[in-house]
Amino acid sequence: MGATKAKRMPREVREQQMMDAAVQTFGRRGYRAASMDDIAELAGVSKPLVYLYLNSKEELFTACIRREAAALLDAVRGAVEPGLPADRQLWAGLAAFFTHTAENPDGWSVLHRQARTTGEPFAAEVVALRGEVVAFVTGLIGAAARETLAATDRAPDLAERDVAGLAQALVGAAESLAGWANETPGMTAKETAATLMNFAWAGLGNLMDGRGWSPG
């Protein structure tokens, strides 16, 4: 639809329409190659209207990063029920993560590829997102340790630094796996989550039982 045919609609609806177009354009073309003309054409509005609503290209890209980051965090947090056993919580979080990244490939591209490689201040936005995800996963692993303690009357030999390191590793693996899954035909979110769950939980289970690997 051309800019001259755009219908009048509430500002918040029009703004989200432009944001959707911006995420698709940035996600597929990258920040530098994308233009405000491209975004306006895809949204079916005039370029001056994009500037009026969303200001500069830099501010628009930042807004896209923040919107996609919030949506991803909401999806993961909303899927995890605190009353579930630790392994079911982790499974629910992973399944939600991979479902969201599969259903929103352009948004994931904005977060995982474009923002990271475009430089500051965009990279800092993604670092903040990753910090929140890592903190959430750290809490899940800590909950697993406490659950093991309650079941066995002994504390797993996991220091806080170990838990933090495991969370970093798990999040890093999820990020890489999401990109791979989105580019692998026929790979479902559930299969992707199961792949990482099998890899991660087997190791975590051994650690919780005091069977950590040692180089000797």
MDTraj code that builds the backbone (N, CA, C; nanometers):
import mdtraj as md
import numpy as np

residues = "MET GLY ALA THR LYS ALA LYS ARG MET PRO ARG GLU VAL ARG GLU GLN GLN MET MET ASP ALA ALA VAL GLN THR PHE GLY ARG ARG GLY TYR ARG ALA ALA SER MET ASP ASP ILE ALA GLU LEU ALA GLY VAL SER LYS PRO LEU VAL TYR LEU TYR LEU ASN SER LYS GLU GLU LEU PHE THR ALA CYS ILE ARG ARG GLU ALA ALA ALA LEU LEU ASP ALA VAL ARG GLY ALA VAL GLU PRO GLY LEU PRO ALA ASP ARG GLN LEU TRP ALA GLY LEU ALA ALA PHE PHE THR HIS THR ALA GLU ASN PRO ASP GLY TRP SER VAL LEU HIS ARG GLN ALA ARG THR THR GLY GLU PRO PHE ALA ALA GLU VAL VAL ALA LEU ARG GLY GLU VAL VAL ALA PHE VAL THR GLY LEU ILE GLY ALA ALA ALA ARG GLU THR LEU ALA ALA THR ASP ARG ALA PRO ASP LEU ALA GLU ARG ASP VAL ALA GLY LEU ALA GLN ALA LEU VAL GLY ALA ALA GLU SER LEU ALA GLY TRP ALA ASN GLU THR PRO GLY MET THR ALA LYS GLU THR ALA ALA THR LEU MET ASN PHE ALA TRP ALA GLY LEU GLY ASN LEU MET ASP GLY ARG GLY TRP SER PRO GLY".split()
xyz = np.array([
    [0.0842, -0.1188, 0.0000],
    [0.0000, 0.0000, 0.0000],
    [0.0878, 0.1239, 0.0000],
    [0.0612, 0.2179, -0.0868],
    [0.1415, 0.3391, -0.0944],
    [0.1093, 0.4345, 0.0167],
    [0.1982, 0.5334, 0.0348],
    [0.1808, 0.6296, 0.1427],
    [0.0538, 0.7085, 0.1259],
    [0.0131, 0.7387, -0.0001],
    [-0.1054, 0.8211, -0.0216],
    [-0.2339, 0.7466, 0.0098],
    [-0.2250, 0.6120, 0.0176],
    [-0.3436, 0.5325, 0.0451],
    [-0.3549, 0.4913, 0.1914],
    [-0.2601, 0.5337, 0.2718],
    [-0.2621, 0.4951, 0.4127],
    [-0.3862, 0.5491, 0.4814],
    [-0.4549, 0.4657, 0.5533],
    [-0.5761, 0.5064, 0.6223],
    [-0.5412, 0.5661, 0.7574],
    [-0.6315, 0.6512, 0.8017],
    [-0.6130, 0.7101, 0.9335],
    [-0.6374, 0.6023, 1.0385],
    [-0.5517, 0.5984, 1.1380],
    [-0.5666, 0.5020, 1.2457],
    [-0.5032, 0.5612, 1.3710],
    [-0.5327, 0.5040, 1.4888],
    [-0.4750, 0.5573, 1.6127],
    [-0.3230, 0.5597, 1.6065],
    [-0.2642, 0.6589, 1.6734],
    [-0.1196, 0.6761, 1.6685],
    [-0.0452, 0.5511, 1.7127],
    [-0.0906, 0.4883, 1.8231],
    [-0.0170, 0.3728, 1.8743],
    [-0.0203, 0.2560, 1.7759],
    [-0.1305, 0.2430, 1.7011],
    [-0.1400, 0.1365, 1.6013],
    [-0.0468, 0.1655, 1.4850],
    [-0.0483, 0.2899, 1.4375],
    [0.0389, 0.3298, 1.3284],
    [0.1862, 0.3151, 1.3678],
    [0.2176, 0.3517, 1.4923],
    [0.3561, 0.3426, 1.5383],
    [0.4029, 0.1980, 1.5417],
    [0.3173, 0.1082, 1.5901],
    [0.3545, -0.0333, 1.5925],
    [0.3686, -0.0895, 1.4516],
    [0.2865, -0.0413, 1.3600],
    [0.2970, -0.0825, 1.2206],
    [0.4332, -0.0428, 1.1639],
    [0.4774, 0.0769, 1.1944],
    [0.6082, 0.1235, 1.1479],
    [0.7209, 0.0475, 1.2169],
    [0.7027, 0.0168, 1.3436],
    [0.8035, -0.0607, 1.4153],
    [0.8153, -0.2012, 1.3564],
    [0.7025, -0.2619, 1.3229],
    [0.7053, -0.3939, 1.2596],
    [0.7844, -0.3890, 1.1296],
    [0.7585, -0.2860, 1.0513],
    [0.8293, -0.2698, 0.9243],
    [0.9783, -0.2469, 0.9480],
    [1.0105, -0.1724, 1.0513],
    [1.1507, -0.1434, 1.0819],
    [1.2239, -0.2694, 1.1260],
    [1.1618, -0.3501, 1.2107],
    [1.2246, -0.4747, 1.2559],
    [1.2507, -0.5666, 1.1369],
    [1.1537, -0.5775, 1.0478],
    [1.1722, -0.6633, 0.9305],
    [1.2864, -0.6109, 0.8426],
    [1.2899, -0.4803, 0.8228],
    [1.3923, -0.4219, 0.7360],
    [1.5305, -0.4318, 0.7985],
    [1.5424, -0.3934, 0.9255],
    [1.6717, -0.4031, 0.9937],
    [1.7172, -0.5487, 1.0045],
    [1.6232, -0.6381, 1.0368],
    [1.6581, -0.7782, 1.0561],
    [1.7105, -0.8434, 0.9293],
    [1.6574, -0.8033, 0.8145],
    [1.6948, -0.8680, 0.6888],
    [1.8069, -0.7949, 0.6148],
    [1.8145, -0.6643, 0.6307],
    [1.9139, -0.5875, 0.5556],
    [2.0290, -0.5378, 0.6409],
    [2.0076, -0.5309, 0.7716],
    [2.1092, -0.4743, 0.8580],
    [2.0879, -0.3250, 0.8758],
    [2.1467, -0.2712, 0.9806],
    [2.1255, -0.1301, 1.0142],
    [2.1761, -0.0370, 0.9043],
    [2.2956, -0.0592, 0.8570],
    [2.3560, 0.0343, 0.7617],
    [2.2888, 0.0283, 0.6247],
    [2.2492, -0.0898, 0.5814],
    [2.1880, -0.1030, 0.4496],
    [2.0417, -0.0602, 0.4480],
    [1.9764, -0.0664, 0.5624],
    [1.8354, -0.0282, 0.5695],
    [1.8206, 0.1230, 0.5587],
    [1.7153, 0.1660, 0.4953],
    [1.6891, 0.3093, 0.4824],
    [1.5504, 0.3424, 0.5361],
    [1.5321, 0.4659, 0.5730],
    [1.4010, 0.5102, 0.6200],
    [1.2994, 0.5043, 0.5056],
    [1.3463, 0.5194, 0.3824],
    [1.2564, 0.5046, 0.2673],
    [1.2026, 0.3621, 0.2600],
    [1.2918, 0.2637, 0.2822],
    [1.2498, 0.1229, 0.2804],
    [1.1435, 0.0974, 0.3864],
    [1.1686, 0.1484, 0.5047],
    [1.0769, 0.1257, 0.6179],
    [0.9430, 0.1919, 0.5923],
    [0.9458, 0.3143, 0.5427],
    [0.8219, 0.3857, 0.5140],
    [0.7398, 0.3129, 0.4078],
    [0.8079, 0.2667, 0.3026],
    [0.7369, 0.1963, 0.1950],
    [0.6737, 0.0677, 0.2455],
    [0.7477, -0.0086, 0.3262],
    [0.6950, -0.1334, 0.3793],
    [0.5775, -0.1086, 0.4737],
    [0.5842, -0.0014, 0.5503],
    [0.4766, 0.0314, 0.6446],
    [0.3577, 0.0967, 0.5754],
    [0.3775, 0.1434, 0.4513],
    [0.2686, 0.2082, 0.3797],
    [0.2426, 0.3497, 0.4254],
    [0.3497, 0.4192, 0.4665],
    [0.3361, 0.5578, 0.5120],
    [0.4440, 0.6419, 0.4453],
    [0.4376, 0.7720, 0.4671],
    [0.5400, 0.8596, 0.4127],
    [0.6622, 0.8614, 0.5029],
    [0.7782, 0.8893, 0.4436],
    [0.9003, 0.8968, 0.5240],
    [0.8924, 1.0068, 0.6295],
    [0.8376, 1.1253, 0.5983],
    [0.8246, 1.2270, 0.7042],
    [0.7429, 1.1783, 0.8236],
    [0.6438, 1.0910, 0.7982],
    [0.5635, 1.0394, 0.9101],
    [0.6477, 0.9479, 0.9989],
    [0.7360, 0.8687, 0.9385],
    [0.8250, 0.7841, 1.0178],
    [0.9129, 0.8705, 1.1072],
    [0.9683, 0.9763, 1.0507],
    [1.0518, 1.0673, 1.1309],
    [0.9700, 1.1364, 1.2389],
    [0.8460, 1.1727, 1.2060],
    [0.7606, 1.2414, 1.3035],
    [0.7326, 1.1514, 1.4232],
    [0.7047, 1.0244, 1.3983],
    [0.6695, 0.9321, 1.5051],
    [0.7925, 0.8786, 1.5787],
    [0.8978, 0.8464, 1.5025],
    [1.0081, 0.7686, 1.5598],
    [1.1432, 0.8371, 1.5512],
    [1.1434, 0.9637, 1.5105],
    [1.2631, 1.0472, 1.5087],
    [1.3697, 0.9938, 1.4131],
    [1.4930, 0.9775, 1.4587],
    [1.6033, 0.9425, 1.3703],
    [1.6117, 0.7910, 1.3481],
    [1.6925, 0.7533, 1.2499],
    [1.7165, 0.6116, 1.2228],
    [1.7804, 0.5448, 1.3439],
    [1.8730, 0.6134, 1.4092],
    [1.9382, 0.5570, 1.5278],
    [1.8376, 0.5324, 1.6394],
    [1.7500, 0.6290, 1.6633],
    [1.6493, 0.6115, 1.7686],
    [1.5507, 0.5018, 1.7332],
    [1.5175, 0.4917, 1.6047],
    [1.4267, 0.3866, 1.5603],
    [1.4883, 0.2483, 1.5822],
    [1.6153, 0.2333, 1.5487],
    [1.6826, 0.1049, 1.5680],
    [1.6907, 0.0704, 1.7162],
    [1.7206, 0.1691, 1.7986],
    [1.7248, 0.1467, 1.9432],
    [1.5887, 0.1033, 1.9950],
    [1.4827, 0.1675, 1.9457],
    [1.3472, 0.1316, 1.9880],
    [1.3138, -0.0109, 1.9461],
    [1.3598, -0.0517, 1.8278],
    [1.3369, -0.1893, 1.7816],
    [1.4079, -0.2892, 1.8726],
    [1.5313, -0.2600, 1.9080],
    [1.6074, -0.3481, 1.9970],
    [1.5345, -0.3645, 2.1297],
    [1.4910, -0.2522, 2.1860],
    [1.4251, -0.2568, 2.3168],
    [1.2921, -0.3307, 2.3097],
    [1.2166, -0.3089, 2.2034],
    [1.0882, -0.3774, 2.1913],
    [1.1074, -0.5275, 2.1779],
    [1.2004, -0.5691, 2.0930],
    [1.2231, -0.7119, 2.0731],
    [1.2834, -0.7779, 2.1967],
    [1.3688, -0.7057, 2.2674],
    [1.4270, -0.7584, 2.3913],
    [1.3194, -0.7793, 2.4964],
    [1.2305, -0.6820, 2.5110],
    [1.1231, -0.6934, 2.6102],
    [1.0300, -0.8090, 2.5763],
    [0.9997, -0.8260, 2.4486],
    [0.9107, -0.9348, 2.4070],
    [0.9730, -1.0711, 2.4360],
    [1.1027, -1.0839, 2.4108],
    [1.1713, -1.2107, 2.4372],
    [1.1742, -1.2411, 2.5868],
    [1.2084, -1.1419, 2.6666],
    [1.2117, -1.1620, 2.8119],
    [1.0739, -1.1975, 2.8658],
    [0.9712, -1.1289, 2.8185],
    [0.8345, -1.1569, 2.8638],
    [0.7942, -1.3001, 2.8292],
    [0.8336, -1.3457, 2.7093],
    [0.7981, -1.4816, 2.6669],
    [0.8627, -1.5858, 2.7567],
    [0.9904, -1.5667, 2.7883],
    [1.0625, -1.6639, 2.8705],
    [1.0119, -1.6616, 3.0141],
    [1.0017, -1.5430, 3.0710],
    [0.9570, -1.5329, 3.2099],
    [0.8139, -1.5816, 3.2264],
    [0.7296, -1.5503, 3.1294],
    [0.5897, -1.5891, 3.1394],
    [0.5673, -1.7387, 3.1293],
    [0.6623, -1.8099, 3.0694],
    [0.6465, -1.9544, 3.0516],
    [0.6887, -2.0349, 3.1736],
    [0.7678, -1.9753, 3.2615],
    [0.8238, -2.0482, 3.3754],
    [0.7340, -2.0326, 3.4974],
    [0.6809, -2.1435, 3.5445],
    [0.5962, -2.1434, 3.6639],
    [0.6818, -2.1771, 3.7854],
    [0.6906, -2.0875, 3.8832],
    [0.7796, -2.1080, 3.9986],
    [0.7540, -2.2370, 4.0759],
    [0.6315, -2.2858, 4.0750],
    [0.6013, -2.4052, 4.1536],
    [0.6440, -2.5358, 4.0899],
    [0.6877, -2.5320, 3.9653],
    [0.7275, -2.6549, 3.8971],
    [0.8643, -2.7029, 3.9456],
    [0.8946, -2.8326, 3.9284],
    [1.0307, -2.8802, 3.9577],
    [1.1323, -2.8054, 3.8720],
    [1.2551, -2.8040, 3.9170],
    [1.3583, -2.7236, 3.8519],
    [1.3784, -2.7610, 3.7058],
    [1.3763, -2.8918, 3.6755],
    [1.3975, -2.9310, 3.5362],
    [1.2824, -2.8871, 3.4468],
    [1.1600, -2.8880, 3.4987],
    [1.0449, -2.8433, 3.4193],
    [1.0485, -2.6916, 3.3988],
    [1.0992, -2.6205, 3.4968],
    [1.1133, -2.4760, 3.4804],
    [1.2136, -2.4439, 3.3706],
    [1.3266, -2.5123, 3.3739],
    [1.4287, -2.4882, 3.2727],
    [1.3773, -2.5273, 3.1348],
    [1.3081, -2.6395, 3.1266],
    [1.2508, -2.6831, 2.9997],
    [1.1511, -2.5802, 2.9467],
    [1.0651, -2.5303, 3.0339],
    [0.9653, -2.4321, 2.9916],
    [1.0321, -2.3050, 2.9406],
    [1.1376, -2.2626, 3.0090],
    [1.2085, -2.1422, 2.9667],
    [1.2761, -2.1607, 2.8319],
    [1.3425, -2.2747, 2.8134],
    [1.4093, -2.3023, 2.6860],
    [1.3087, -2.3150, 2.5726],
    [1.1992, -2.3858, 2.5977],
    [1.0975, -2.4024, 2.4938],
    [1.0394, -2.2674, 2.4530],
    [1.0156, -2.1810, 2.5518],
    [0.9619, -2.0480, 2.5211],
    [1.0625, -1.9644, 2.4436],
    [1.1889, -1.9747, 2.4818],
    [1.2948, -1.8998, 2.4128],
    [1.3017, -1.9393, 2.2657],
    [1.3088, -2.0690, 2.2390],
    [1.3236, -2.1144, 2.1009],
    [1.1953, -2.0963, 2.0202],
    [1.0810, -2.1050, 2.0865],
    [0.9551, -2.0773, 2.0166],
    [0.9498, -1.9318, 1.9733],
    [0.9889, -1.8432, 2.0642],
    [0.9846, -1.7002, 2.0327],
    [1.0834, -1.6642, 1.9218],
    [1.2055, -1.7153, 1.9299],
    [1.3046, -1.6814, 1.8279],
    [1.2679, -1.7410, 1.6919],
    [1.2008, -1.8576, 1.6930],
    [1.1575, -1.9178, 1.5670],
    [1.0419, -1.8402, 1.5053],
    [0.9529, -1.7924, 1.5892],
    [0.8360, -1.7190, 1.5392],
    [0.8676, -1.5742, 1.5053],
    [0.9799, -1.5247, 1.5536],
    [1.0194, -1.3858, 1.5292],
    [1.1639, -1.3795, 1.4791],
    [1.1918, -1.4400, 1.3626],
    [1.3298, -1.4459, 1.3146],
    [1.3903, -1.3085, 1.2867],
    [1.3100, -1.2144, 1.2404],
    [1.3634, -1.0805, 1.2142],
    [1.4009, -1.0105, 1.3453],
    [1.3162, -1.0268, 1.4457],
    [1.3474, -0.9694, 1.5761],
    [1.4723, -1.0298, 1.6358],
    [1.4881, -1.1619, 1.6208],
    [1.6076, -1.2280, 1.6728],
    [1.7314, -1.1836, 1.5964],
    [1.7167, -1.1627, 1.4660],
    [1.8290, -1.1119, 1.3869],
    [1.8702, -0.9734, 1.4335],
    [1.7728, -0.8892, 1.4639],
    [1.8034, -0.7552, 1.5154],
    [1.8831, -0.7648, 1.6443],
    [1.8414, -0.8535, 1.7332],
    [1.9066, -0.8656, 1.8642],
    [2.0411, -0.9361, 1.8571],
    [2.0443, -1.0493, 1.7878],
    [2.1618, -1.1354, 1.7961],
    [2.2687, -1.1032, 1.6923],
    [2.2297, -1.0467, 1.5806],
    [2.3273, -1.0202, 1.4748],
    [2.3492, -0.8717, 1.4508],
    [2.2417, -0.8016, 1.4172],
    [2.2587, -0.6628, 1.3740],
    [2.3068, -0.5720, 1.4870],
    [2.2399, -0.5769, 1.6016],
    [2.2770, -0.4863, 1.7108],
    [2.4171, -0.5144, 1.7631],
    [2.4549, -0.6397, 1.7666],
    [2.5870, -0.6769, 1.8190],
    [2.7005, -0.6272, 1.7306],
    [2.6770, -0.6227, 1.6002],
    [2.7848, -0.5913, 1.5072],
    [2.7846, -0.4470, 1.4588],
    [2.6856, -0.3690, 1.5007],
    [2.6753, -0.2308, 1.4529],
    [2.7512, -0.1342, 1.5418],
    [2.7883, -0.1786, 1.6604],
    [2.8649, -0.0926, 1.7505],
    [2.7786, -0.0231, 1.8530],
    [2.8431, 0.0642, 1.9303],
    [2.7709, 0.1382, 2.0343],
    [2.6846, 0.2457, 1.9702],
    [2.5718, 0.2791, 2.0333],
    [2.5229, 0.2301, 2.1633],
    [2.4376, 0.1044, 2.1534],
    [2.4229, 0.0504, 2.0321],
    [2.3321, -0.0620, 2.0123],
    [2.3800, -0.1879, 2.0832],
    [2.5097, -0.2144, 2.0777],
    [2.5633, -0.3343, 2.1423],
    [2.5356, -0.3318, 2.2920],
    [2.5395, -0.2136, 2.3515],
    [2.5143, -0.2020, 2.4953],
    [2.3718, -0.2429, 2.5302],
    [2.2777, -0.2165, 2.4407],
    [2.1386, -0.2563, 2.4640],
    [2.1277, -0.4079, 2.4718],
    [2.2006, -0.4780, 2.3835],
    [2.1955, -0.6238, 2.3819],
    [2.2686, -0.6818, 2.5024],
    [2.3764, -0.6177, 2.5438],
    [2.4475, -0.6620, 2.6641],
    [2.3542, -0.6560, 2.7849],
    [2.2737, -0.5503, 2.7914],
    [2.1787, -0.5368, 2.9024],
    [2.0746, -0.6483, 2.8981],
    [2.0248, -0.6778, 2.7778],
    [1.9285, -0.7875, 2.7630],
    [1.9906, -0.9189, 2.8074],
    [2.1115, -0.9450, 2.7604],
    [2.1768, -1.0711, 2.7936],
    [2.1990, -1.0830, 2.9441],
    [2.2307, -0.9719, 3.0073],
    [2.2494, -0.9729, 3.1516],
    [2.1228, -1.0141, 3.2239],
    [2.0079, -0.9682, 3.1756],
    [1.8808, -1.0056, 3.2383],
    [1.8506, -1.1537, 3.2171],
    [1.8783, -1.2026, 3.0974],
    [1.8545, -1.3451, 3.0698],
    [1.9459, -1.4317, 3.1552],
    [2.0731, -1.3941, 3.1635],
    [2.1687, -1.4708, 3.2438],
    [2.1269, -1.4708, 3.3905],
    [2.0833, -1.3560, 3.4408],
    [2.0383, -1.3487, 3.5801],
    [1.9193, -1.4411, 3.6040],
    [1.8293, -1.4463, 3.5076],
    [1.7118, -1.5331, 3.5202],
    [1.7533, -1.6798, 3.5215],
    [1.8423, -1.7176, 3.4305],
    [1.8890, -1.8563, 3.4239],
    [1.9700, -1.8918, 3.5486],
    [2.0475, -1.7969, 3.5981],
    [2.1219, -1.8195, 3.7230],
    [2.0263, -1.8549, 3.8354],
    [1.9136, -1.7846, 3.8391],
    [1.8123, -1.8145, 3.9404],
    [1.7557, -1.9543, 3.9254],
    [1.7352, -1.9982, 3.8009],
    [1.6827, -2.1331, 3.7782],
    [1.7826, -2.2399, 3.8232],
    [1.9106, -2.2190, 3.7914],
    [2.0121, -2.3166, 3.8329],
    [2.0266, -2.3165, 3.9840],
    [2.0209, -2.1980, 4.0442],
    [2.0252, -2.1898, 4.1900],
    [1.9078, -2.2619, 4.2526],
    [1.7890, -2.2502, 4.1902],
    [1.6707, -2.3197, 4.2413],
    [1.6886, -2.4708, 4.2313],
    [1.7536, -2.5160, 4.1238],
    [1.7803, -2.6592, 4.1094],
    [1.8720, -2.7080, 4.2201],
    [1.9710, -2.6278, 4.2548],
    [2.0628, -2.6648, 4.3626],
    [1.9889, -2.6729, 4.4961],
    [1.9018, -2.5774, 4.5195],
    [1.8252, -2.5790, 4.6455],
    [1.7298, -2.6975, 4.6490],
    [1.6741, -2.7317, 4.5357],
    [1.5826, -2.8462, 4.5282],
    [1.6563, -2.9758, 4.5599],
    [1.7781, -2.9866, 4.5080],
    [1.8600, -3.1045, 4.5371],
    [1.8951, -3.1120, 4.6847],
    [1.9270, -2.9972, 4.7421],
    [1.9576, -2.9925, 4.8851],
    [1.8400, -3.0403, 4.9683],
    [1.7197, -2.9951, 4.9325],
    [1.6009, -3.0338, 5.0084],
    [1.5725, -3.1827, 4.9952],
    [1.6064, -3.2404, 4.8791],
    [1.5761, -3.3817, 4.8558],
    [1.6795, -3.4748, 4.9156],
    [1.8033, -3.4278, 4.9315],
    [1.9113, -3.5172, 4.9745],
    [1.9723, -3.4796, 5.1091],
    [1.9275, -3.3687, 5.1658],
    [1.9813, -3.3202, 5.2934],
    [2.1306, -3.2906, 5.2857],
    [2.1774, -3.2560, 5.1667],
    [2.3163, -3.2129, 5.1543],
    [2.3233, -3.1026, 5.0485],
    [2.4226, -3.0207, 5.0603],
    [2.4370, -2.9099, 4.9664],
    [2.5215, -2.9525, 4.8476],
    [2.4750, -2.9282, 4.7247],
    [2.5595, -2.9556, 4.6082],
    [2.6864, -2.8713, 4.6150],
    [2.7946, -2.9267, 4.5662],
    [2.9223, -2.8567, 4.5709],
    [2.9321, -2.7571, 4.4554],
    [2.8459, -2.6566, 4.4584],
    [2.8418, -2.5553, 4.3550],
    [2.8574, -2.4174, 4.4178],
    [2.9678, -2.3527, 4.3878],
    [2.9875, -2.2166, 4.4365],
    [2.9055, -2.1207, 4.3514],
    [2.8829, -1.9995, 4.4038],
    [2.8056, -1.9006, 4.3293],
    [2.8694, -1.8716, 4.1945],
    [3.0031, -1.8698, 4.1904],
    [3.0711, -1.8439, 4.0638],
    [3.0474, -1.9559, 3.9647],
    [3.0402, -2.0796, 4.0153],
    [3.0107, -2.1919, 3.9269],
    [2.8714, -2.1786, 3.8662],
    [2.7754, -2.1422, 3.9492],
    [2.6383, -2.1250, 3.9013],
    [2.6329, -2.0153, 3.7959],
    [2.7012, -1.9040, 3.8221],
    [2.7029, -1.7928, 3.7264],
    [2.7679, -1.8346, 3.5952],
    [2.8752, -1.9117, 3.6034],
    [2.9425, -1.9583, 3.4831],
    [2.8569, -2.0537, 3.4021],
    [2.7858, -2.1420, 3.4707],
    [2.6964, -2.2348, 3.4023],
    [2.5840, -2.1591, 3.3311],
    [2.5330, -2.0548, 3.3948],
    [2.4273, -1.9742, 3.3331],
    [2.4788, -1.9046, 3.2078],
    [2.5995, -1.8502, 3.2148],
    [2.6591, -1.7861, 3.0983],
    [2.6731, -1.8864, 2.9834],
    [2.7209, -2.0053, 3.0147],
    [2.7404, -2.1081, 2.9127],
    [2.6079, -2.1508, 2.8506],
    [2.5061, -2.1660, 2.9331],
    [2.3760, -2.2099, 2.8838],
    [2.3135, -2.1050, 2.7933],
    [2.3220, -1.9789, 2.8328],
    [2.2660, -1.8712, 2.7510],
    [2.3422, -1.8598, 2.6189],
    [2.4743, -1.8695, 2.6248],
    [2.5534, -1.8645, 2.5025],
    [2.5169, -1.9768, 2.4067],
    [2.4971, -2.0964, 2.4609],
    [2.4582, -2.2101, 2.3780],
    [2.3203, -2.1877, 2.3165],
    [2.2286, -2.1340, 2.3948],
    [2.0926, -2.1075, 2.3442],
    [2.0959, -2.0054, 2.2316],
    [2.1769, -1.9020, 2.2464],
    [2.1865, -1.7990, 2.1426],
    [2.2379, -1.8584, 2.0118],
    [2.3441, -1.9369, 2.0197],
    [2.4000, -1.9979, 1.8994],
    [2.3041, -2.0980, 1.8373],
    [2.2395, -2.1761, 1.9230],
    [2.1486, -2.2784, 1.8743],
    [2.0264, -2.2164, 1.8075],
    [1.9791, -2.1035, 1.8573],
    [1.8630, -2.0371, 1.7975],
    [1.8935, -1.9938, 1.6545],
    [2.0124, -1.9362, 1.6334],
    [2.0503, -1.8966, 1.4992],
    [2.0600, -2.0151, 1.4053],
    [2.1184, -2.1252, 1.4549],
    [2.1304, -2.2469, 1.3752],
    [1.9937, -2.3051, 1.3424],
    [1.9058, -2.3097, 1.4410],
    [1.7728, -2.3684, 1.4209],
    [1.6920, -2.2885, 1.3194],
    [1.7036, -2.1557, 1.3229],
    [1.6285, -2.0722, 1.2294],
    [1.6754, -2.0904, 1.0857],
    [1.7967, -2.1406, 1.0691],
    [1.8512, -2.1605, 0.9340],
    [1.8473, -2.3070, 0.8911],
    [1.7951, -2.3947, 0.9774],
    [1.7899, -2.5378, 0.9468],
    [1.6469, -2.5781, 0.9132],
    [1.6192, -2.6112, 0.7894],
    [1.4821, -2.6478, 0.7501],
    [1.4289, -2.7650, 0.8320],
    [1.3052, -2.7514, 0.8765],
    [1.2386, -2.8594, 0.9478],
    [1.2696, -2.8704, 1.0950],
    [1.3597, -2.7873, 1.1455],
    [1.3954, -2.7923, 1.2875],
    [1.2919, -2.7151, 1.3680],
    [1.2224, -2.7837, 1.4574],
    [1.1189, -2.7181, 1.5364],
    [1.1761, -2.6605, 1.6658],
    [1.1012, -2.5690, 1.7247],
    [1.1429, -2.5098, 1.8517],
    [1.1523, -2.6159, 1.9605],
    [1.0591, -2.7100, 1.9613],
    [1.0599, -2.8154, 2.0632],
    [1.1826, -2.9041, 2.0484],
    [1.2171, -2.9384, 1.9250],
    [1.3362, -3.0208, 1.9024],
    [1.4630, -2.9464, 1.9436],
    [1.4665, -2.8168, 1.9141],
    [1.5828, -2.7372, 1.9512],
    [1.5969, -2.7283, 2.1022],
    [1.4851, -2.7046, 2.1697],
    [1.4875, -2.6971, 2.3161],
    [1.5300, -2.8311, 2.3761],
    [1.4817, -2.9409, 2.3185],
    [1.5171, -3.0737, 2.3698],
    [1.6667, -3.1013, 2.3512],
    [1.7224, -3.0550, 2.2397],
    [1.8652, -3.0728, 2.2150],
    [1.9484, -3.0091, 2.3257],
    [1.9148, -2.8851, 2.3572],
    [1.9916, -2.8157, 2.4611],
    [1.9588, -2.8690, 2.5997],
    [1.8340, -2.9065, 2.6216],
    [1.7952, -2.9600, 2.7520],
    [1.8695, -3.0899, 2.7806],
    [1.8793, -3.1779, 2.6802],
    [1.9518, -3.3037, 2.6986],
    [2.0988, -3.2781, 2.7288],
    [2.1556, -3.1818, 2.6595],
    [2.2965, -3.1489, 2.6789],
    [2.3206, -3.0860, 2.8160],
    [2.2333, -2.9912, 2.8517],
    [2.2555, -2.9143, 2.9745],
    [2.2135, -2.9910, 3.0997],
    [2.0954, -3.0507, 3.0958],
    [2.0424, -3.1085, 3.2196],
    [2.1184, -3.2335, 3.2619],
    [2.1692, -3.3095, 3.1654],
    [2.2494, -3.4271, 3.2025],
    [2.3718, -3.3831, 3.2809],
    [2.4366, -3.2771, 3.2337],
    [2.5532, -3.2259, 3.3049],
    [2.5173, -3.1648, 3.4382],
    [2.4098, -3.0874, 3.4410],
    [2.3670, -3.0260, 3.5667],
    [2.3260, -3.1317, 3.6680],
    [2.2595, -3.2362, 3.6163],
    [2.2180, -3.3430, 3.7072],
    [2.3366, -3.4089, 3.7752],
    [2.4420, -3.4336, 3.7008],
    [2.5631, -3.4915, 3.7594],
    [2.6248, -3.3976, 3.8619],
    [2.6277, -3.2701, 3.8304],
    [2.6836, -3.1732, 3.9244],
    [2.6030, -3.1688, 4.0532],
    [2.4699, -3.1708, 4.0383],
    [2.3839, -3.1671, 4.1569],
    [2.4040, -3.2920, 4.2428],
    [2.4410, -3.4031, 4.1791],
    [2.4653, -3.5269, 4.2541],
    [2.6090, -3.5406, 4.3008],
    [2.6869, -3.4364, 4.2795],
    [2.8245, -3.4387, 4.3262],
    [2.9204, -3.5120, 4.2347],
    [2.8788, -3.5362, 4.1067],
    [2.9619, -3.6093, 4.0132],
    [3.0179, -3.5142, 3.9068],
    [3.0917, -3.4164, 3.9491],
    [3.1522, -3.3238, 3.8558],
    [3.2736, -3.3835, 3.7880],
    [3.3008, -3.3389, 3.6647],
    [3.4162, -3.3892, 3.5923],
    [3.5428, -3.3194, 3.6409],
    [3.6517, -3.3950, 3.6453],
    [3.7794, -3.3385, 3.6889],
    [3.8881, -3.3822, 3.5937],
    [3.9820, -3.2931, 3.5590],
    [4.0911, -3.3316, 3.4688],
    [4.1910, -3.4249, 3.5339],
    [4.1741, -3.4507, 3.6637],
    [4.2617, -3.5450, 3.7318],
    [4.3770, -3.4773, 3.8036],
])
top = md.Topology()
chain = top.add_chain()
for i, resn in enumerate(residues, 1):
    res = top.add_residue(resn, chain, resSeq=i)
    for name in ("N", "CA", "C"):
        top.add_atom(name, md.element.get_by_symbol(name[0]), res)
traj = md.Trajectory(xyz[None], top)
